Amino acid sequence: MTSKILALKYRPQKFSEVKGQEHIVNTLKIAIAENSLPHSIIFSGIRGTGKTTLARLVAKRLNCENPVNGEICDVCNNCLAIKNGKHLDVLEIDGASYTGIDNIREIIEASQYKAVMGKYRVFIIDEAHMLSKNAFNALLKNLEEPADHVCYILATTELHKIPDTILSRCMRCQMSMFSVEELVSTQKELLDKENIAYDESSLFDIAYAADGSMRDAQTLLNQILLLSHGKLTKETTSNILGLGQRQDLYTLLEYLLCGEVEPSLVQFQKITKQGILGHMLLSQLMDLIYWLCCIKSTPTLKLEKSYPDLERVKGSMLADQIGLPKLHMVWQILQKGYQEYMSSPLKGPTLEMVLMRLCFIQDLKFDLVATNTQIEEPKQWKSWDVLLRHIRQHKEPVLYEQLAKTYNCISYQQGNLILSGPDNKTLVSEIINKLNQLTGISWRVTIKNGDGTSSTAPHNDPQTSLPQTTDPELPDVVADLAQTFPDMVVTVNA
Ligand SMILES: [Zn+2]
């Protein structure tokens, strides 16, 4: 009963009842009023946006005996017959079941006869993209030279599969996806009319899961109402939508990002027991990572009420603890892991290996801790090694390579370096500049060569930076750079 109440009882029967597609409705109303509606129309859009409903409304309006200000009366014989699916002049064909040329020939033959009950013979071809090539060719001839009393309405979820020759002869109507707010307000309206109690946050959860489709939202709502005995409760909504599972996924991701191998595997076992398949698990983890990236790049999403509380609260918490580069790294591992999983003969172990790989990403754990404790900056660089580690941690690969590979340290004192290596003044000046900027103190660098000669570079002002120059030494270190910092792209200008 409930499914009938929501899916059928409140199906729009007039143009004014159509929600979210005002741009199309207005165009259709004007075109019909001015008697300039094309004989072929195509409605395209994702599932559940009201393509077939709108096609029926056009059929109604064309045949309505008493339209008022361009609106359907919904009480005349034609309107009632179309509403009940008994109109002799309105024929609905499922393109998925009747794909052949013979089925189209029947339509063509039927279109030769004048309308019996109303003014127009209307042929609604649902899932039109499923028609065969020959069927489209046969239809094309009729679309080119349609009889005055005929209107063809095609509906499709895959517009790109419709031949251009057909498209160019149709009035195209692209249906909009429903926003979360539109889905919520429509459901509220239905529930209020039916005097059904509801939990408002559950409506947002349903709308979010429906992903722009009104039908999906209504189907989910029906299902939840059936299971919760006519009330929309948080608990049943959570069970039907699998929000508990989503919570478990967040927990798994948290363990993975913290590098906790054993808890990760235990959590993974818990999730697989719920019946989720390996490739689904990986794709859902990717979906979570994508969501974290969205929050990081658009922080206002945390405040968007249209997203479920779980996504906003848990997602924000995790997003705050991890950097965008690391998230991209995790994404790549999951993407690659997905391909490995799909082609592997050992599905279970492959999946566990992918998860373990995520746990062992170097620096990930550091990254999580780092955002909590705001990286403890060393105030002192007591030794050459400490200085090099500091440079490496701050992702200065070029400076690291210049110091660690090109030069040897003969004497170290904070702020005063004696190195052996090429006496290239430009290079030394560049090193000093970078060291000054990175450490915030002033450095002196002396180059001592094998022949006993030495040159001392002056202190550079930490605030000034040298113009970039082409360094003849640089190409020699590029190969080593790639090994030391595999995730970085090094470009050498000629
Ligand atoms: Zn009517």
Boltz pocket constraint, residues with backbone or C-beta under 6 A from the ligand:
constraints:
  - pocket:
      binder: B
      contacts: [[A, 60], [A, 63], [A, 64], [A, 65], [A, 66], [A, 67], [A, 72], [A, 73], [A, 74], [A, 75], [A, 76], [A, 77], [A, 78], [A, 79]]
      max_distance: 6.0
